[in-house]
């Protein structure tokens, strides 16, 4: 099931309350979000992942799907704290784990992003 942007919050909360799980594309930098340093470049990272965890108490479990042979490998990492900084760190770990598997359109957004040169909103420079 895919939840639309407009109804995603409400439907996602219902889905989690019913015992389901959500998968979010954290490396979708088209979203509006707080700028963070992602591998040294300034990119918006959506707050949705942390928002759902804060409201439901559900863990955030970083997940990767990478090609392997003629199929795919699903990798689940240890749960992380419900903070933007932890989400960004997990995203960087996932990219570092299989950099060649990063979707081309997303990698191009990262390449086009400005270099992280100064903290924003009280964030520390990475």
C-alpha positions as CSV (number, residue, x, y, z in Angstrom):
1,X,0.0,0.0,0.0
2,X,1.3,3.5,-0.8
3,X,-0.1,6.5,1.1
4,X,-0.4,9.8,-0.7
5,X,1.5,12.8,0.6
6,X,-1.7,14.6,1.8
7,X,-3.2,11.6,3.7
8,X,0.1,9.8,4.5
9,X,0.3,11.1,8.1
10,X,-3.2,10.1,9.1
11,X,-3.2,6.8,7.2
12,X,0.3,6.0,8.4
13,X,-0.6,6.5,12.0
14,X,-3.7,4.3,11.6
15,X,-1.6,1.6,9.9
16,X,1.0,1.7,12.7
17,X,-1.7,1.6,15.4
18,X,-3.1,-1.5,13.7
19,X,0.3,-3.3,14.0
20,X,1.6,-2.5,10.6
21,X,5.0,-1.1,9.6
22,X,5.9,1.8,7.3
23,X,8.8,2.2,4.9
24,X,9.8,5.7,4.1
25,X,12.3,6.9,1.5
26,X,14.5,9.1,3.6
27,X,16.9,9.7,0.7
28,X,14.2,11.5,-1.3
29,X,15.7,15.0,-1.3
30,X,12.9,16.5,-3.2
31,X,11.0,16.8,0.0
32,X,10.9,19.9,2.1
33,X,12.8,19.4,5.3
34,X,15.5,20.8,7.5
35,X,18.8,21.1,5.8
36,X,21.4,18.6,7.1
37,X,24.9,17.6,6.0
38,X,24.5,14.4,4.1
39,X,28.0,13.2,3.1
40,X,29.2,16.8,3.2
41,X,26.4,18.3,1.1
42,X,23.5,20.5,2.2
43,X,20.2,18.6,1.6
44,X,16.7,18.7,3.1
45,X,15.9,15.6,5.1
46,X,12.2,15.1,5.7
47,X,11.0,14.8,9.3
48,X,8.4,12.2,8.7
49,X,10.4,9.3,10.0
50,X,11.1,10.9,13.3
51,X,7.5,12.4,13.4
52,X,6.0,8.9,13.2
53,X,8.3,7.4,15.8
54,X,7.6,10.2,18.2
55,X,3.8,9.8,17.9
56,X,3.7,6.0,18.0
57,X,6.7,4.9,20.0
58,X,7.6,2.5,17.2
59,X,11.3,2.0,16.4
60,X,13.1,3.4,13.4
61,X,14.9,0.5,11.6
62,X,17.1,1.5,8.7
63,X,16.5,-0.7,5.7
64,X,18.3,-1.2,2.4
65,X,17.4,-3.0,-0.7
66,X,20.4,-3.7,-3.0
67,X,20.9,-5.8,-6.1
68,X,22.5,-9.1,-5.7
69,X,23.0,-11.5,-8.7
70,X,19.6,-11.8,-10.4
71,X,17.7,-10.8,-7.3
72,X,17.7,-8.4,-4.4
73,X,19.1,-8.3,-0.9
74,X,17.2,-6.8,2.0
75,X,19.4,-5.5,4.8
76,X,17.9,-4.5,8.2
77,X,20.1,-2.5,10.5
78,X,19.8,-2.0,14.3
79,X,17.1,0.4,15.5
80,X,18.2,4.0,15.8
81,X,17.1,6.8,18.2
82,X,14.2,8.9,17.0
83,X,16.2,12.0,16.0
84,X,17.0,13.7,12.7
85,X,20.7,13.4,13.5
86,X,20.4,9.6,13.9
87,X,18.3,9.4,10.6
88,X,21.0,11.3,8.7
89,X,23.8,9.1,10.2
90,X,21.9,6.0,9.3
91,X,21.3,7.3,5.8
92,X,25.1,8.0,5.4
93,X,25.9,4.4,6.7
94,X,23.4,2.9,4.2
95,X,24.9,4.8,1.3
96,X,28.4,3.9,2.4
97,X,27.4,0.2,2.7
98,X,26.4,0.1,-1.0
99,X,27.2,3.4,-2.8
100,X,26.7,1.9,-6.3
101,X,23.1,1.0,-5.5
102,X,22.0,4.6,-4.9
103,X,19.3,5.5,-7.4
104,X,20.8,7.7,-10.1
105,X,18.2,10.5,-9.8
106,X,18.9,10.8,-6.0
107,X,22.6,10.6,-6.5
108,X,22.4,13.4,-9.0
109,X,20.5,15.5,-6.5
110,X,23.2,14.9,-4.0
111,X,25.9,15.9,-6.6
112,X,24.1,19.1,-7.4
113,X,23.6,20.1,-3.8
114,X,25.9,22.8,-2.3
115,X,28.8,21.8,-0.1
116,X,27.9,22.0,3.6
117,X,29.9,24.9,4.7
118,X,28.1,26.4,7.7
119,X,25.7,25.2,10.4
120,X,22.0,26.1,10.0
121,X,19.5,26.5,12.8
122,X,22.0,25.7,15.5
123,X,23.1,22.4,13.9
124,X,26.8,21.4,14.2
125,X,28.9,21.3,11.1
126,X,29.5,17.7,10.1
